[in-house]
Amino acid sequence: MTSNLVSTAAQAPQSAVSAPSRRKQAAFRLFLRKYAENRSALVGVALVLLLVVVAVAAPLLTPFSPRTLGNVPLQPPSLTHFMGTDDLGRDVFAQFLYGGRASVLVGVVAATISTVIGVLLGAVSGYWGGWIDDIIQRVTEMFSIIPRYFLAMVTVAILGANLFNVIVVIGLLSWPAATKLTRAEFVTLKTRSFVDAAKMNGASSWSIVFSEILPNAMPPIIVQTILTISVAVLMEATLSFLGLGDPNLVSWGLMLNKAQSFLTIAPWMAIFPGLGISLFILGLNLMGDGLNQALNPRLRREAKA
């Protein structure tokens, strides 16, 4: 009899601990099923993965270097040069593959910087409110109305056109959207019962922010981050096209810049990098829309109606 009581008492905590884990697993399976039902989202994942994989595996996919000279200039696409050659005889396919590396790197790192800044400011603004909220929101509104592309061009021109400056400038100009989204989530979530329970248990404000509220606010933040990557890729391409990208690094935007003078006689120089930018941004937006629908119960209900 005593041993049965001890066994039951030992199993109770394990059951209590495993229940949240089972709920998380069930929620994750539901998310995967809902996401898999969205065909456009799967197309987006396929596009992004394809472009990322070929960029990472560039040395394995082409024997040419993006800067190797000596081939026939302005040669149209062929079995030897899948995307033709440019005016200096460089292989466009090699430039496309290695240029994808630069574009993806800038997009991911710049989006990470902007998301970190936006989440921190939005969390402080939404949780504490008051005069702190007023100051952060006024600064956010100021950055929102400033033409980002113009400010990015001026800043990069002053600091110098290199990869580090381009990434930092794009990251520092792209955080307002994440700030507004995070603030809205925190304003809603800070009134929930689990936050009150954490306060009653003596949790500090920062512990509540990062351990209780932020994990519940992550789904829309993740979606916003993916969309920010597409914005960062497009901004980098714009800067490189205007001659403000890193001249020592091949990117899709720089390829478009070099192709301007040869649009009529060698259109493949512009078609392929332009297609890479378009497909990558399209894939990211389809991924973001799919995540939003899979993680947002209201949108799922509207889609069924």
ZIVEN-V249398 format. One record per backbone hydrogen bond with DSSP energy under -1.0 kcal/mol. CO is the residue of the C=O (numbers start at 1). NH is the residue of the N-H. Records with the same first field share a line. If there is no record, write none. Layout:
CO=NH  NH
This chain:
1=5
2=6
3=7
4=8
5=9
6=10
7=11
8=12
11=15
12=16
13=17
14=18
15=19
18=22
19=23
20=24
21=25
22=26
23=27
24=28
25=29
26=30
27=31
28=32
29=33
30=34
31=35
32=36
33=37
35=38
38=42
39=43
40=44
41=45
42=46
43=47
44=48
45=49
46=50
47=51
48=52
49=53
50=54
51=55
52=56
53=57
55=58
57=60  61
58=62
65=68
75=85
81=78  84
84=92
86=74  89
90=86
91=95
92=96
93=97
94=98
95=99
96=100
98=102
99=103
100=104
101=105
102=106
103=107
104=108
105=109
106=110
107=111
108=112
109=113
110=114
111=115
112=116
113=117
114=118
115=119
116=120
117=121
118=122
119=123
120=124
121=125
122=126
123=127
124=128
129=133
130=134
131=135
132=136
133=137
134=138
135=139
136=140
137=141
138=142
139=143
140=144
141=145
147=151
148=152
149=153
150=154
151=155
152=156
153=157
154=158
155=159
156=160
160=162
162=166
163=167
164=168
165=169
166=170
167=171
168=172
175=179
176=180
177=181
178=182
179=183
180=184
181=185
182=186
183=187
184=188
185=189
186=190
189=192
192=196
193=197
194=198
195=199
196=200
197=201
198=203
199=202
204=208
205=209
206=210
207=211
208=212  213
209=214
213=217
217=221
218=222
219=223
220=224
221=225
222=226
223=227
224=228
225=229
226=230
227=231
228=232
229=233
230=234
231=235
232=236
233=237
234=238
235=239
236=240
237=241
238=242
239=244
240=243
246=249
251=255
252=256
253=257
254=258
255=259
259=262
262=266
266=269
267=270  271
268=272
270=274
271=275
272=276
273=277
274=278
275=279
276=280
277=281
278=282
279=283
280=284
281=285
282=286
283=287
284=288
285=289
286=290
287=291
288=292
289=293
290=294
291=295
292=296
296=300
297=301
298=302
299=303
300=304
301=305
